[in-house]
């Protein structure tokens, strides 16, 4: 007959029920962590879906004969100075002036997202001399936008041979709101910029720009002596910096900032009606690629920035036909690997 072992005094008063408490506490902790992770994932999914439901969609694509589709996706991005949705206080804060006249664009860019290879962002000078359908003689490309996005798209397609798949427009107020929603953007200026027309007076060096200052920074044509070329350089620089910060962990891990960036970002945009959520996600991924090593940013090659237009229409920018054609052919063939930033 076996002898009963004495009970250790340390465990004499512990009941089986109390012995299980540490395990229950562990289970409670794991369930809490799991719930937090689940809510975080749901937020990452739900916020973009809600934001997409708010975005403005318009008829933007031209009709009639158009270039053949490429295997990649090409987006036309324009910055519009349309003022009809801005209050008087907003127009004063953004220094946009009055309501008169049709909308114009301060920036025209093409972003091509290939099946493989680097994403390409191409600036088109708004003073580019091009043939606009229905207009005799060469005009500045900006004039096409005055009559709506469809004519601008048709003009770009006719002069480049590229098929524009989707259209994205950013307004004045929306641009400033996006910059403010990510806490401003840091820009490093090689020299001071003072432009009364753009309402900026910025010192040289690295500094944080809020929405109003960032808007003046990308609109200025007279502060650096480079006219439209300097402006397109700054616009490409700003696009990359904004995309990088908007996609950073500091945004995704901050629910308030994440919500503000998503909602204010789409409130700033107008897209074509044919764009799907998947197309928009591809656009966002392309923007992110531009901000890092997976993208190439350049401008349409030019040969003359004092090209005289017919009939007293002023100076314009003439493309370098040979180099521009080679660039657009590379995009059409979805062959972006040999392109380099400029």
GIPE-V776282 format. One record per residue. RES is the residue in one small letter. OMEGA is omega as a letter, one per 30 degrees, with the letter a starting at -180 (none if undefined). BURIAL is # if it has 24 or more other C-alpha atoms within 12 Angstrom, else .. D_CENTER is the distance of its C-alpha to the mean C-alpha in whole Angstrom. Layout:
BEGIN
res->RES omega->OMEGA burial->BURIAL d_center->D_CENTER
res->RES omega->OMEGA burial->BURIAL d_center->D_CENTER
END
This chain:
BEGIN
res->x omega->a burial->. d_center->84
res->x omega->a burial->. d_center->81
res->x omega->l burial->. d_center->81
res->x omega->a burial->. d_center->78
res->x omega->l burial->. d_center->75
res->x omega->l burial->. d_center->75
res->x omega->l burial->. d_center->72
res->x omega->a burial->. d_center->70
res->x omega->a burial->. d_center->70
res->x omega->a burial->. d_center->67
res->x omega->a burial->. d_center->66
res->x omega->a burial->. d_center->69
res->x omega->a burial->. d_center->67
res->x omega->l burial->. d_center->64
res->x omega->l burial->. d_center->63
res->x omega->a burial->. d_center->61
res->x omega->a burial->. d_center->59
res->x omega->a burial->. d_center->58
res->x omega->a burial->. d_center->58
res->x omega->a burial->. d_center->55
res->x omega->l burial->. d_center->53
res->x omega->l burial->. d_center->51
res->x omega->l burial->. d_center->50
res->x omega->l burial->. d_center->49
res->x omega->l burial->. d_center->47
res->x omega->a burial->. d_center->45
res->x omega->l burial->. d_center->44
res->x omega->a burial->. d_center->43
res->x omega->a burial->. d_center->40
res->x omega->l burial->. d_center->39
res->x omega->l burial->. d_center->39
res->x omega->l burial->. d_center->37
res->x omega->l burial->. d_center->34
res->x omega->l burial->. d_center->34
res->x omega->l burial->. d_center->33
res->x omega->l burial->. d_center->31
res->x omega->l burial->. d_center->29
res->x omega->l burial->. d_center->29
res->x omega->l burial->. d_center->28
res->x omega->l burial->. d_center->25
res->x omega->l burial->. d_center->24
res->x omega->l burial->. d_center->24
res->x omega->a burial->. d_center->22
res->x omega->a burial->. d_center->19
res->x omega->a burial->. d_center->20
res->x omega->a burial->. d_center->21
res->x omega->l burial-># d_center->18
res->x omega->l burial-># d_center->15
res->x omega->l burial->. d_center->18
res->x omega->a burial->. d_center->19
res->x omega->a burial-># d_center->15
res->x omega->a burial-># d_center->15
res->x omega->a burial->. d_center->18
res->x omega->a burial->. d_center->17
res->x omega->l burial-># d_center->14
res->x omega->a burial-># d_center->16
res->x omega->a burial-># d_center->17
res->x omega->l burial->. d_center->18
res->x omega->a burial->. d_center->20
res->x omega->a burial-># d_center->18
res->x omega->l burial-># d_center->20
res->x omega->l burial-># d_center->23
res->x omega->l burial->. d_center->26
res->x omega->a burial->. d_center->29
res->x omega->a burial->. d_center->29
res->x omega->l burial->. d_center->26
res->x omega->l burial->. d_center->25
res->x omega->l burial->. d_center->26
res->x omega->l burial->. d_center->23
res->x omega->a burial-># d_center->22
res->x omega->l burial->. d_center->22
res->x omega->l burial-># d_center->18
res->x omega->a burial-># d_center->15
res->x omega->l burial-># d_center->14
res->x omega->l burial-># d_center->11
res->x omega->l burial-># d_center->11
res->x omega->l burial-># d_center->8
res->x omega->l burial-># d_center->10
res->x omega->a burial-># d_center->10
res->x omega->l burial-># d_center->13
res->x omega->l burial-># d_center->16
res->x omega->a burial-># d_center->18
res->x omega->a burial-># d_center->20
res->x omega->a burial->. d_center->22
res->x omega->a burial->. d_center->20
res->x omega->l burial->. d_center->21
res->x omega->l burial->. d_center->24
res->x omega->l burial->. d_center->26
res->x omega->l burial->. d_center->26
res->x omega->l burial->. d_center->22
res->x omega->l burial->. d_center->22
res->x omega->a burial->. d_center->25
res->x omega->a burial->. d_center->22
res->x omega->l burial-># d_center->19
res->x omega->a burial-># d_center->22
res->x omega->a burial-># d_center->21
res->x omega->a burial->. d_center->24
res->x omega->a burial->. d_center->26
res->x omega->a burial->. d_center->25
res->x omega->l burial->. d_center->27
res->x omega->l burial->. d_center->26
res->x omega->l burial->. d_center->24
res->x omega->l burial-># d_center->20
res->x omega->l burial-># d_center->18
res->x omega->l burial-># d_center->15
res->x omega->a burial-># d_center->15
res->x omega->l burial-># d_center->12
res->x omega->a burial-># d_center->12
res->x omega->l burial-># d_center->10
res->x omega->l burial-># d_center->11
res->x omega->l burial-># d_center->10
res->x omega->l burial-># d_center->13
res->x omega->a burial-># d_center->13
res->x omega->l burial-># d_center->17
res->x omega->l burial->. d_center->20
res->x omega->a burial->. d_center->20
res->x omega->a burial-># d_center->20
res->x omega->l burial-># d_center->16
res->x omega->a burial-># d_center->13
res->x omega->l burial-># d_center->13
res->x omega->a burial-># d_center->11
res->x omega->l burial-># d_center->13
res->x omega->l burial-># d_center->13
res->x omega->l burial-># d_center->16
res->x omega->a burial-># d_center->18
res->x omega->l burial-># d_center->18
res->x omega->l burial-># d_center->22
res->x omega->l burial-># d_center->22
res->x omega->a burial-># d_center->26
res->x omega->l burial-># d_center->25
res->x omega->l burial-># d_center->28
res->x omega->a burial-># d_center->26
res->x omega->l burial-># d_center->28
res->x omega->a burial->. d_center->31
res->x omega->a burial->. d_center->31
res->x omega->l burial->. d_center->34
res->x omega->a burial->. d_center->33
res->x omega->l burial-># d_center->30
res->x omega->l burial-># d_center->27
res->x omega->a burial-># d_center->24
res->x omega->l burial-># d_center->21
res->x omega->a burial-># d_center->20
res->x omega->l burial-># d_center->23
res->x omega->a burial-># d_center->22
res->x omega->a burial-># d_center->19
res->x omega->a burial->. d_center->22
res->x omega->l burial-># d_center->23
res->x omega->a burial-># d_center->20
res->x omega->a burial-># d_center->18
res->x omega->l burial-># d_center->20
res->x omega->l burial-># d_center->22
res->x omega->l burial-># d_center->19
res->x omega->l burial-># d_center->18
res->x omega->l burial-># d_center->22
res->x omega->l burial-># d_center->22
res->x omega->l burial-># d_center->20
res->x omega->a burial-># d_center->21
res->x omega->a burial-># d_center->25
res->x omega->a burial-># d_center->24
res->x omega->a burial-># d_center->22
res->x omega->a burial-># d_center->24
res->x omega->l burial-># d_center->21
res->x omega->l burial-># d_center->20
res->x omega->a burial-># d_center->17
res->x omega->a burial-># d_center->16
res->x omega->a burial-># d_center->14
res->x omega->l burial-># d_center->12
res->x omega->a burial-># d_center->9
res->x omega->l burial-># d_center->10
res->x omega->a burial-># d_center->8
res->x omega->l burial-># d_center->12
res->x omega->a burial-># d_center->13
res->x omega->l burial-># d_center->14
res->x omega->l burial-># d_center->11
res->x omega->a burial-># d_center->9
res->x omega->l burial-># d_center->13
res->x omega->l burial-># d_center->13
res->x omega->l burial-># d_center->10
res->x omega->a burial-># d_center->11
res->x omega->a burial-># d_center->15
res->x omega->l burial-># d_center->14
res->x omega->l burial-># d_center->13
res->x omega->a burial-># d_center->16
res->x omega->a burial-># d_center->15
res->x omega->a burial-># d_center->14
res->x omega->l burial-># d_center->16
res->x omega->l burial-># d_center->16
res->x omega->a burial->. d_center->20
res->x omega->l burial->. d_center->21
res->x omega->l burial->. d_center->24
res->x omega->a burial->. d_center->26
res->x omega->l burial->. d_center->26
res->x omega->l burial-># d_center->24
res->x omega->a burial->. d_center->26
res->x omega->a burial->. d_center->25
res->x omega->a burial->. d_center->26
res->x omega->l burial->. d_center->25
res->x omega->l burial-># d_center->21
res->x omega->l burial-># d_center->23
res->x omega->l burial-># d_center->22
res->x omega->a burial->. d_center->25
res->x omega->l burial-># d_center->24
res->x omega->l burial->. d_center->26
res->x omega->l burial->. d_center->25
res->x omega->a burial->. d_center->24
res->x omega->a burial->. d_center->22
res->x omega->l burial->. d_center->21
res->x omega->l burial-># d_center->19
res->x omega->l burial-># d_center->17
res->x omega->a burial-># d_center->17
res->x omega->a burial-># d_center->14
res->x omega->a burial-># d_center->17
res->x omega->l burial-># d_center->18
res->x omega->l burial-># d_center->14
res->x omega->l burial-># d_center->14
res->x omega->a burial-># d_center->17
res->x omega->a burial-># d_center->16
res->x omega->l burial-># d_center->13
res->x omega->a burial-># d_center->16
res->x omega->l burial-># d_center->19
res->x omega->a burial-># d_center->21
res->x omega->a burial-># d_center->24
res->x omega->a burial-># d_center->24
res->x omega->l burial-># d_center->24
res->x omega->a burial->. d_center->26
res->x omega->l burial->. d_center->23
res->x omega->a burial-># d_center->23
res->x omega->a burial-># d_center->20
res->x omega->l burial-># d_center->19
res->x omega->a burial-># d_center->19
res->x omega->a burial-># d_center->16
res->x omega->l burial-># d_center->14
res->x omega->a burial-># d_center->15
res->x omega->l burial-># d_center->14
res->x omega->l burial-># d_center->10
res->x omega->l burial-># d_center->10
res->x omega->a burial-># d_center->11
res->x omega->l burial-># d_center->9
res->x omega->l burial-># d_center->6
res->x omega->a burial-># d_center->8
res->x omega->l burial-># d_center->10
res->x omega->l burial-># d_center->7
res->x omega->a burial-># d_center->6
res->x omega->a burial-># d_center->10
res->x omega->a burial-># d_center->11
res->x omega->a burial-># d_center->10
res->x omega->a burial-># d_center->11
res->x omega->l burial->. d_center->14
res->x omega->a burial->. d_center->18
res->x omega->l burial->. d_center->18
res->x omega->a burial-># d_center->16
res->x omega->a burial-># d_center->17
res->x omega->l burial->. d_center->21
res->x omega->a burial->. d_center->20
res->x omega->a burial->. d_center->21
res->x omega->l burial->. d_center->20
res->x omega->a burial-># d_center->17
res->x omega->l burial-># d_center->16
res->x omega->a burial-># d_center->17
res->x omega->l burial-># d_center->15
res->x omega->a burial-># d_center->12
res->x omega->a burial-># d_center->12
res->x omega->l burial-># d_center->14
res->x omega->l burial-># d_center->12
res->x omega->a burial-># d_center->9
res->x omega->l burial-># d_center->10
res->x omega->l burial-># d_center->13
res->x omega->a burial-># d_center->10
res->x omega->l burial-># d_center->9
res->x omega->a burial-># d_center->12
res->x omega->l burial-># d_center->12
res->x omega->a burial-># d_center->15
res->x omega->a burial->. d_center->18
res->x omega->a burial->. d_center->19
res->x omega->l burial-># d_center->15
res->x omega->l burial->. d_center->17
res->x omega->l burial->. d_center->16
res->x omega->l burial->. d_center->16
res->x omega->a burial-># d_center->14
res->x omega->l burial-># d_center->11
res->x omega->l burial->. d_center->12
res->x omega->l burial-># d_center->12
res->x omega->a burial-># d_center->8
res->x omega->l burial-># d_center->7
res->x omega->l burial-># d_center->10
res->x omega->l burial-># d_center->9
res->x omega->l burial-># d_center->6
res->x omega->a burial-># d_center->8
res->x omega->a burial-># d_center->11
res->x omega->a burial-># d_center->10
res->x omega->a burial-># d_center->10
res->x omega->a burial-># d_center->14
res->x omega->a burial->. d_center->17
res->x omega->a burial-># d_center->15
res->x omega->l burial-># d_center->13
res->x omega->l burial-># d_center->14
res->x omega->a burial-># d_center->13
res->x omega->l burial-># d_center->15
res->x omega->l burial-># d_center->17
res->x omega->l burial-># d_center->19
res->x omega->a burial-># d_center->22
res->x omega->a burial-># d_center->24
res->x omega->a burial->. d_center->28
res->x omega->l burial->. d_center->29
res->x omega->l burial-># d_center->27
res->x omega->a burial->. d_center->30
res->x omega->a burial-># d_center->31
res->x omega->l burial->. d_center->33
res->x omega->l burial-># d_center->32
res->x omega->l burial->. d_center->35
res->x omega->l burial->. d_center->37
res->x omega->l burial->. d_center->36
res->x omega->l burial->. d_center->32
res->x omega->l burial->. d_center->31
res->x omega->l burial->. d_center->30
res->x omega->l burial-># d_center->27
res->x omega->l burial-># d_center->25
res->x omega->l burial-># d_center->27
res->x omega->l burial-># d_center->25
res->x omega->a burial->. d_center->27
res->x omega->a burial->. d_center->28
res->x omega->a burial->. d_center->29
res->x omega->l burial->. d_center->26
res->x omega->l burial-># d_center->24
res->x omega->l burial->. d_center->26
res->x omega->l burial->. d_center->26
res->x omega->a burial-># d_center->22
res->x omega->l burial-># d_center->21
res->x omega->l burial->. d_center->24
res->x omega->l burial-># d_center->23
res->x omega->a burial-># d_center->20
res->x omega->a burial-># d_center->22
res->x omega->l burial-># d_center->24
res->x omega->a burial-># d_center->21
res->x omega->a burial-># d_center->23
res->x omega->a burial-># d_center->20
res->x omega->a burial->. d_center->22
res->x omega->a burial->. d_center->24
res->x omega->a burial-># d_center->21
res->x omega->l burial->. d_center->20
res->x omega->l burial-># d_center->18
res->x omega->none burial->. d_center->19
END
